[in-house]
């Protein structure tokens, strides 16, 4: 008689087979500690198997090595704190403020803090670290001819990147950046981009990340067919400045792709392109771009054309809807939005365009009537419409009634003409919706508007 709890022989054999099948996979995912198990991050990378994780203790980690690496079609001398392999996870156990990986700022050859090259076998995850000290025409984090790099809860700050430097670069390597900062990186001269760049065929997902104060664009993605798939949500592009030593457009972000993009719920504030290619202060769109540009705020971005957004060559499937443009600037037209003369008609609807300075707030050189309408134009100091822009159906010219413009609260009152319950024909206009009760209607001087940018 079989006893209670006893496993029949046939089932025991199946269990042995099952365990022998899963055991190697389970054993392949192990955790190792720096400095507990290895003295440096690079020693840990070299000593573990693919799929393992490295847990890095708080501290300032400066160990680096110099190796010859095949990049593209040539061998290069590279100095790095971490020559990565895939799949791999590296986690700073104390978080980014406590775990600093510093490449030192100068050294033999290219100086990449972390380099992933020729590893098309899985993802690399970098989490909970400050990554700094890259230089000599290199990048703080770079992936070349690999699957993808995932950056989570990291700070990539203060890298002096040299002539062609980029803080985070994907070259035939997808990038996913989550809950991070890419700030105050210096791209130097020639092609220095400073922030994040997708080169050649790679895709990018950017969520809840702040790109601030980079010299040489916040984000550059695309302009090589078919271009990347781009998703940017809940991010902040603040005070990025195009590189005056490089002939590159855009200040906050420049994106060119024929794949649909999703750019939603972001803040573009105080971004300026280079003096040599001064279009698209907040955002430059080109390259047959389609997709959704919605619920974004463009504030005090500035350029010679398209202070907030410059639209070059979109597809008719582009939708720019329910955004708020406030205080953007251009001397030559399109303080908030500029559309080029080669652009087809696309949808521009339910946006608030207000307090722009310089020339007309919106400019359309394409000669085509845009689709949509229901936009609110208010107190644009150089006029609402610049060269070629035509009033769309149901556009209106009323105070949007922001809840507290002094405190940069761009939600609107419950009596606003931009509120969905008030404007039953258009629905919500602008990025923010209702956030307060009735507010007083007071005009704002240019001096008061300027004081809003902190």
C-alpha positions as CSV (number, residue, x, y, z in Angstrom):
1,X,0.0,0.0,0.0
2,X,1.3,3.5,-0.9
3,X,1.9,5.6,2.2
4,X,0.5,9.1,2.4
5,X,3.0,11.6,1.0
6,X,5.0,9.0,-1.0
7,X,5.6,9.9,-4.7
8,X,5.1,7.0,-7.1
9,X,8.2,5.8,-9.0
10,X,6.9,7.1,-12.3
11,X,6.4,10.6,-10.9
12,X,9.7,10.5,-9.2
13,X,11.4,9.8,-12.5
14,X,9.6,12.7,-14.1
15,X,10.6,14.9,-11.2
16,X,14.2,14.0,-11.6
17,X,14.0,14.7,-15.3
18,X,12.3,18.1,-14.6
19,X,14.9,19.1,-12.0
20,X,17.8,18.1,-14.2
21,X,16.3,20.3,-17.0
22,X,15.8,23.4,-14.9
23,X,18.8,23.1,-12.6
24,X,21.4,24.6,-15.1
25,X,19.2,27.6,-15.8
26,X,18.6,28.2,-12.1
27,X,22.3,27.8,-11.3
28,X,23.3,30.3,-14.1
29,X,21.6,33.2,-12.3
30,X,23.8,34.0,-9.3
31,X,24.7,37.2,-7.4
32,X,28.3,38.3,-6.6
33,X,29.4,41.2,-4.5
34,X,31.9,43.9,-5.0
35,X,34.1,44.1,-2.9
36,X,33.0,41.0,-1.1
37,X,33.6,38.5,-3.9
38,X,35.7,40.6,-6.3
39,X,37.9,43.7,-5.7
40,X,36.5,45.7,-8.7
41,X,33.6,45.9,-11.1
42,X,35.8,44.7,-14.0
43,X,37.2,41.8,-12.0
44,X,33.6,40.7,-11.3
45,X,32.5,41.0,-14.9
46,X,35.5,38.9,-16.0
47,X,34.9,36.3,-13.3
48,X,31.2,35.6,-13.6
49,X,29.1,33.7,-16.1
50,X,26.5,35.3,-18.5
51,X,23.3,36.0,-16.7
52,X,24.8,36.6,-13.3
53,X,24.4,39.8,-11.3
54,X,27.0,42.0,-9.7
55,X,26.0,43.9,-6.5
56,X,28.3,46.9,-5.9
57,X,28.6,48.4,-2.4
58,X,28.4,52.1,-1.8
59,X,31.7,53.9,-2.6
60,X,33.7,55.7,-5.2
61,X,34.8,53.0,-7.7
62,X,37.7,54.1,-9.9
63,X,39.4,50.9,-11.0
64,X,39.8,50.9,-14.8
65,X,41.6,48.9,-17.5
66,X,42.8,49.6,-21.0
67,X,42.1,47.0,-23.7
68,X,41.9,46.8,-27.5
69,X,38.3,46.4,-28.6
70,X,36.9,45.7,-32.1
71,X,34.5,48.6,-32.7
72,X,32.7,48.6,-36.0
73,X,35.4,47.8,-38.6
74,X,38.5,48.7,-36.6
75,X,40.3,47.9,-33.4
76,X,40.4,50.7,-30.9
77,X,42.2,51.4,-27.6
78,X,39.6,51.8,-24.9
79,X,40.0,52.6,-21.2
80,X,36.9,51.6,-19.1
81,X,35.7,50.8,-15.6
82,X,33.5,48.0,-17.1
83,X,33.9,46.1,-20.4
84,X,30.5,44.6,-20.3
85,X,29.2,41.2,-21.5
86,X,25.6,40.1,-22.0
87,X,23.4,39.1,-20.4
88,X,24.5,40.9,-17.2
89,X,23.0,43.0,-14.4
90,X,25.1,45.5,-12.3
91,X,23.3,47.1,-9.3
92,X,24.6,49.8,-6.9
93,X,23.1,48.6,-3.6
94,X,23.1,52.0,-2.0
95,X,21.6,53.8,-5.0
96,X,23.0,56.4,-7.3
97,X,24.0,59.0,-4.6
98,X,26.1,56.4,-2.8
99,X,27.6,54.4,-5.6
100,X,29.9,56.3,-7.9
101,X,31.6,54.8,-10.9
102,X,34.3,57.3,-12.1
103,X,36.4,56.7,-15.1
104,X,38.8,59.5,-14.2
105,X,38.3,62.0,-17.0
106,X,41.5,61.2,-19.1
107,X,43.4,58.1,-20.1
108,X,44.7,56.1,-23.1
109,X,42.4,55.9,-26.1
110,X,38.7,56.3,-25.8
111,X,37.5,56.7,-22.2
112,X,34.1,55.0,-21.7
113,X,32.9,54.4,-18.2
114,X,30.9,51.4,-19.4
115,X,31.3,49.7,-22.8
116,X,29.2,47.0,-24.3
117,X,30.5,45.8,-27.7
118,X,29.8,42.9,-30.0
119,X,27.4,41.2,-27.6
120,X,24.1,40.3,-29.4
121,X,23.2,37.8,-26.8
122,X,21.0,39.5,-24.3
123,X,20.4,42.7,-22.2
124,X,22.7,44.5,-19.9
125,X,21.1,46.3,-16.9
126,X,22.9,49.1,-15.1
127,X,21.0,50.2,-12.0
128,X,21.5,52.5,-9.0
129,X,24.8,54.2,-9.9
130,X,26.3,57.6,-10.7
131,X,28.3,57.2,-13.9
132,X,30.9,59.9,-14.5
133,X,34.4,60.6,-15.7
134,X,34.1,59.6,-19.4
135,X,36.1,61.6,-21.9
136,X,38.5,61.5,-24.9
137,X,35.7,61.4,-27.6
138,X,33.9,58.6,-25.8
139,X,30.7,58.0,-23.8
140,X,29.8,57.3,-20.2
141,X,27.7,54.4,-21.4
142,X,28.0,53.0,-24.9
143,X,26.6,50.0,-26.7
144,X,27.8,48.9,-30.1
145,X,26.6,46.0,-32.2
146,X,24.7,44.5,-29.2
147,X,21.2,43.8,-28.1
148,X,20.3,46.5,-25.6
149,X,21.4,48.4,-22.5
150,X,18.8,49.1,-19.8
151,X,19.7,52.0,-17.5
152,X,17.6,52.3,-14.3
153,X,17.7,54.8,-11.5
154,X,21.1,56.1,-12.5
155,X,22.7,59.5,-12.7
156,X,24.9,60.1,-15.7
157,X,26.4,63.5,-14.9
158,X,29.4,65.7,-15.3
159,X,31.1,63.8,-18.2
160,X,33.6,65.9,-20.2
161,X,33.2,64.0,-23.4
162,X,35.6,65.5,-25.9
163,X,35.1,66.3,-29.6
164,X,32.6,63.5,-30.5
165,X,31.4,62.6,-27.0
166,X,27.9,61.5,-26.0
167,X,26.9,60.6,-22.5
168,X,24.8,57.6,-23.5
169,X,25.1,56.2,-27.0
170,X,23.4,53.3,-28.8
171,X,25.0,52.3,-32.1
172,X,23.2,49.2,-33.4
173,X,22.2,48.8,-29.7
174,X,18.8,49.6,-28.2
175,X,18.6,51.9,-25.2
176,X,16.1,51.8,-22.4
177,X,16.5,54.6,-19.8
178,X,14.1,54.6,-16.8
179,X,13.9,56.9,-13.7
180,X,17.3,58.4,-14.3
181,X,19.2,61.7,-14.9
182,X,21.5,62.6,-17.8
183,X,22.7,66.0,-16.8
184,X,25.5,68.6,-17.2
185,X,27.5,66.6,-19.6
186,X,29.8,68.5,-22.0
187,X,29.9,67.4,-25.6
188,X,32.9,69.5,-26.6
189,X,33.4,70.4,-30.3
190,X,32.8,68.9,-33.7
191,X,30.0,66.4,-33.2
192,X,29.6,66.5,-29.4
193,X,26.0,65.7,-28.5
194,X,26.4,65.5,-24.7
195,X,23.1,63.8,-23.8
196,X,21.6,60.7,-25.3
197,X,22.1,59.6,-28.9
198,X,20.9,56.7,-31.1
199,X,23.2,56.1,-34.0
200,X,22.3,53.9,-37.0
201,X,19.7,51.2,-36.3
202,X,18.7,51.2,-32.7
203,X,15.5,51.9,-30.8
204,X,15.0,54.0,-27.6
205,X,12.6,54.0,-24.7
206,X,12.9,56.9,-22.3
207,X,10.6,57.2,-19.3
208,X,10.6,59.3,-16.1
209,X,14.1,60.6,-16.9
210,X,15.5,64.2,-16.6
211,X,17.9,65.5,-19.2
212,X,19.3,68.8,-17.9
213,X,22.0,71.3,-18.7
214,X,23.7,69.2,-21.3
215,X,26.0,71.2,-23.8
216,X,25.1,69.6,-27.1
217,X,21.4,68.5,-27.2
218,X,19.4,66.5,-24.7
219,X,18.5,63.7,-27.1
220,X,19.4,62.9,-30.8
221,X,17.8,60.0,-32.5
222,X,17.5,59.0,-36.1
223,X,18.3,60.5,-39.5
224,X,19.3,57.1,-40.9
225,X,16.6,55.2,-42.6
226,X,14.3,53.7,-41.3
227,X,15.3,55.3,-38.0
228,X,14.5,54.3,-34.5
229,X,11.3,53.5,-32.7
230,X,11.1,56.2,-30.1
231,X,9.0,56.3,-26.9
232,X,9.5,59.3,-24.6
233,X,7.0,59.6,-21.7
234,X,7.0,61.6,-18.4
235,X,10.5,63.1,-18.9
236,X,12.0,66.5,-18.4
237,X,14.3,68.3,-20.9
238,X,15.5,71.4,-19.1
239,X,18.1,73.9,-20.0
240,X,19.9,71.8,-22.7
241,X,21.9,73.9,-25.2
242,X,22.9,72.9,-28.7
243,X,26.6,72.8,-29.2
244,X,27.8,76.1,-30.8
245,X,30.9,74.2,-32.1
246,X,28.8,71.6,-34.0
247,X,26.4,71.9,-36.9
248,X,23.5,70.1,-35.4
249,X,19.9,71.2,-35.0
250,X,17.7,71.1,-31.9
251,X,18.1,71.9,-28.2
252,X,16.0,69.6,-26.1
253,X,15.5,66.7,-28.5
254,X,16.0,66.1,-32.2
255,X,14.2,63.1,-33.7
256,X,14.0,61.8,-37.3
257,X,12.4,58.5,-38.1
258,X,9.8,57.0,-40.3
259,X,8.6,54.7,-37.5
260,X,5.7,56.0,-35.4
261,X,6.8,57.8,-32.2
262,X,5.2,58.3,-28.8
263,X,6.2,61.6,-27.1
264,X,3.7,62.2,-24.3
265,X,3.5,64.0,-20.9
266,X,7.0,65.6,-21.1
267,X,8.3,69.0,-20.1
268,X,10.6,70.9,-22.5
269,X,11.8,74.0,-20.7
270,X,14.5,76.6,-21.4
271,X,16.2,74.6,-24.2
272,X,18.2,76.4,-26.9
273,X,19.7,75.0,-30.2
274,X,23.2,75.9,-31.5
275,X,23.7,79.2,-33.2
276,X,24.7,77.4,-36.4
277,X,21.5,75.5,-36.8
278,X,19.0,77.3,-34.7
279,X,15.7,75.5,-35.2
280,X,13.7,73.4,-32.7
281,X,14.5,74.8,-29.3
282,X,12.4,72.3,-27.4
283,X,11.8,69.6,-30.0
284,X,12.9,69.1,-33.7
285,X,10.8,66.7,-35.7
286,X,11.9,65.5,-39.1
287,X,12.5,62.5,-41.4
288,X,8.9,61.5,-42.3
289,X,8.0,61.3,-38.7
290,X,4.5,60.1,-37.6
291,X,2.9,59.3,-34.3
292,X,1.7,61.1,-31.2
293,X,3.0,64.3,-29.7
294,X,0.5,64.9,-26.8
295,X,0.1,66.3,-23.3
296,X,3.6,67.9,-23.4
297,X,4.5,71.3,-22.0
298,X,6.9,73.6,-23.9
299,X,8.0,76.5,-21.7
300,X,10.6,79.3,-22.5
301,X,12.3,77.2,-25.2
302,X,14.0,79.4,-27.7
303,X,15.3,79.2,-31.3
304,X,15.5,81.3,-34.5
305,X,12.7,79.1,-35.9
306,X,10.4,76.9,-33.9
307,X,11.1,77.9,-30.3
308,X,8.9,75.1,-28.9
309,X,8.7,72.7,-31.9
310,X,10.1,72.8,-35.4
311,X,8.4,70.4,-37.8
312,X,10.5,69.6,-40.9
313,X,9.3,66.7,-42.9
314,X,6.6,64.8,-41.0
315,X,4.1,62.3,-42.5
316,X,0.4,63.2,-42.7
317,X,0.0,60.7,-39.8
318,X,1.7,63.1,-37.3
319,X,-0.6,64.3,-34.4
320,X,0.4,67.3,-32.3
321,X,-2.4,67.6,-29.9
322,X,-3.3,68.8,-26.3
323,X,0.1,70.4,-25.6
324,X,0.7,73.7,-23.7
325,X,3.1,76.2,-25.2
326,X,4.0,79.1,-22.8
327,X,6.6,81.8,-23.1
328,X,8.5,80.3,-26.1
329,X,10.6,82.6,-28.2
330,X,11.8,83.2,-31.8
331,X,12.9,86.3,-33.6
332,X,12.1,84.9,-37.0
333,X,8.7,83.4,-36.6
334,X,7.3,80.3,-35.1
335,X,8.0,81.3,-31.5
336,X,6.0,78.3,-30.4
337,X,5.7,76.2,-33.6
338,X,7.3,76.4,-37.0
339,X,6.3,74.2,-39.9
340,X,8.8,73.9,-42.9
341,X,7.9,74.5,-46.5
342,X,8.2,70.8,-47.4
343,X,5.7,69.5,-44.7
344,X,2.4,67.9,-45.7
345,X,-0.7,68.6,-43.8
346,X,-0.9,67.0,-40.4
347,X,-3.0,67.3,-37.3
348,X,-2.5,70.3,-35.0
349,X,-5.3,70.4,-32.5
350,X,-6.4,71.3,-28.9
351,X,-3.2,73.1,-28.0
352,X,-2.7,76.2,-25.9
353,X,-0.3,78.7,-27.4
354,X,0.3,81.7,-25.1
355,X,2.7,84.4,-24.0
356,X,5.1,83.7,-26.9
357,X,7.7,86.4,-27.5
358,X,9.6,87.7,-30.5
359,X,7.8,87.1,-33.9
360,X,4.5,85.3,-34.5
361,X,3.7,82.4,-32.2
362,X,3.1,79.9,-35.0
363,X,4.4,79.8,-38.6
364,X,3.6,77.5,-41.5
365,X,5.6,77.8,-44.7
366,X,4.1,74.6,-46.3
367,X,1.1,76.4,-47.7
368,X,-1.2,73.6,-46.5
369,X,-4.1,74.1,-44.1
370,X,-3.3,71.9,-41.1
371,X,-6.0,69.5,-39.8
372,X,-7.7,69.6,-36.4
373,X,-8.3,73.0,-34.9
374,X,-9.7,73.9,-31.4
375,X,-6.4,75.6,-30.4
376,X,-6.4,78.5,-28.0
377,X,-4.1,81.5,-28.8
378,X,-3.6,84.1,-26.0
379,X,-1.4,87.1,-25.4
380,X,1.4,86.2,-27.9
381,X,3.4,89.3,-27.9
382,X,4.6,89.1,-31.5
383,X,1.1,88.2,-32.7
384,X,-0.6,84.8,-32.9
385,X,0.2,84.0,-36.5
386,X,3.4,84.3,-38.4
387,X,4.1,83.7,-42.1
388,X,1.6,81.3,-43.7
389,X,-0.3,80.1,-40.7
390,X,-4.1,79.9,-41.2
391,X,-6.8,79.9,-38.6
392,X,-8.2,76.4,-38.2
393,X,-11.8,75.5,-37.5
394,X,-12.9,76.2,-33.9
395,X,-9.7,78.0,-33.0
396,X,-10.3,80.6,-30.3
397,X,-8.6,83.5,-28.6
398,X,-9.4,83.5,-24.9
399,X,-7.5,83.5,-21.6
400,X,-6.9,79.8,-20.7
401,X,-7.2,80.7,-17.0
402,X,-4.2,78.9,-15.6
403,X,-4.5,78.1,-11.9
404,X,-1.3,79.8,-10.9
405,X,1.0,80.9,-13.6
406,X,3.4,82.6,-11.1
407,X,4.0,79.1,-9.6
408,X,4.0,77.4,-13.0
409,X,0.8,75.6,-12.3
410,X,-0.6,75.2,-15.8
411,X,-3.7,73.4,-14.9
412,X,-6.8,75.5,-15.7
413,X,-9.8,76.7,-13.7
414,X,-13.1,75.0,-13.9
415,X,-14.5,78.0,-15.8
416,X,-11.7,77.9,-18.4
417,X,-12.6,77.8,-22.1
418,X,-10.0,75.0,-22.3
419,X,-11.8,72.8,-19.7
420,X,-13.6,69.8,-21.1
421,X,-16.8,70.5,-19.3
422,X,-16.9,74.1,-20.5
423,X,-15.8,73.4,-24.1
424,X,-18.1,70.5,-25.0
425,X,-17.3,70.9,-28.7
426,X,-13.5,70.7,-28.4
427,X,-13.0,68.8,-25.2
428,X,-9.8,69.3,-23.2
429,X,-7.5,71.9,-24.7
430,X,-3.9,72.0,-23.5
431,X,-1.8,69.5,-21.5
432,X,-3.2,69.7,-18.0
433,X,-6.9,69.8,-17.6
434,X,-8.8,71.3,-14.6
435,X,-6.9,71.8,-11.4
436,X,-8.7,74.6,-9.5
437,X,-11.8,76.6,-9.1
438,X,-12.4,80.0,-10.7
439,X,-9.3,82.2,-10.9
440,X,-8.9,85.9,-11.4
441,X,-8.1,87.2,-14.9
442,X,-5.0,89.4,-14.8
443,X,-2.8,90.3,-17.7
444,X,0.9,89.4,-17.4
445,X,3.8,91.6,-18.3
446,X,6.9,90.3,-20.2
447,X,8.9,90.9,-17.0
448,X,6.6,88.7,-15.0
449,X,6.7,86.0,-17.7
450,X,10.5,85.9,-17.7
451,X,10.5,85.6,-13.9
452,X,8.7,82.3,-14.2
453,X,11.8,80.5,-15.6
454,X,13.8,79.5,-12.7
